[in-house]
Amino acid sequence: MTSATHAEVLKPVSLNPMLSGLAEPSLPNPISWLPNAPGWYLLVALLICFAVYRGYRLIRQYQVNAYRRLALAELERLKSQPDGFRHLPQLLRKTALCAYPRCDVAPLLGSQWEAWLDLQCKNSHFANEFKGVLASIAYSPNSMIDEHQTIQLIELSAHWIKHHEVAHDRV
């Protein structure tokens, strides 16, 4: 016999032979991530209801404001045309008719129309800075306004389209 085989025979199976008869202890069950109290289920149900409600409101608001997006797209198209500013009164009237009852918007003309536009939107000043300009460019084909005034009128129209207040905005 060689010395290597003799050393293998003397090598113990375990450092402590008494532990070899013991069984491995069982592990506890893993901790559940599900809450045990019914209040948590109620809270989750309320959060889901709130999320569904907010989602519905956001979708509804997006649908209701479709006329604003269309009007702003039309305004961008008018900016690129040389005489596009002449169509601003029509665009404002169409937008107002989409947002407000026809019986409130249709009879308004001239200074009444400009004052009404100012009432519907904060920081709008059609009746002050652009008094008579909308009527002039709508009904007089030869009326001219300078380029600076045209840019201001387009910006004011965009502001009105974006920020006029309607009953569905306040809900």
Residue pairs with C-beta under 8 A, 6 or more apart in sequence:
13 20
14 20
35 41
64 168
67 95
67 98
67 99
68 95
68 161
68 162
71 91
71 94
71 95
71 98
71 161
72 158
72 161
72 162
74 91
75 88
75 91
75 154
75 157
75 158
75 161
77 84
78 84
78 85
78 87
78 88
78 91
78 154
79 154
85 137
85 145
85 150
85 153
85 154
86 137
86 138
86 141
88 134
88 137
88 153
88 154
88 157
89 134
89 135
89 137
89 138
90 138
91 157
91 161
92 117
92 134
92 157
92 160
92 161
93 105
95 160
95 161
95 164
96 105
96 117
96 120
96 164
97 105
97 106
99 164
99 166
100 120
100 166
105 116
108 116
109 135
110 132
110 135
111 127
111 131
111 132
113 134
113 135
114 126
114 127
114 130
114 131
114 132
114 134
115 126
115 127
117 124
117 126
117 127
117 160
117 164
118 124
118 125
118 126
118 127
118 128
120 160
120 164
120 165
121 159
121 160
121 163
121 164
121 165
122 163
122 165
123 159
123 163
124 156
124 159
124 160
124 163
124 164
125 156
126 133
126 134
126 156
126 160
129 152
129 156
130 149
130 152
130 153
130 156
133 145
133 149
133 153
136 143
136 145
137 143
137 145
145 153
